[in-house]
């Protein structure tokens, strides 16, 4: 049963249904830019000076983070020592385990037959 009370548009659910796949259109988007379409330091870009400065700061922070990550891979205690702090217990254990692994690999390398030094 349908009600005949009120405006008939209230009972239509056209705005609540998802469009059909044939109606959505699978063509390329006109306003969407391609990835890496322009240079970050382009002087003719329409970004403001503050936006350019923020992008520059973000890229320098990423470089700093990568430097700290590389230090951590070499020695887990180096980042803490670099900042003037005592390394954590976990970092000390990681350093010990890493030293043990290197010693075991070195020992295995010496025992391998046919290896020339």
Order of alpha helices (4+ residues) and beta strands (2+ residues): alpha-alpha-alpha-alpha
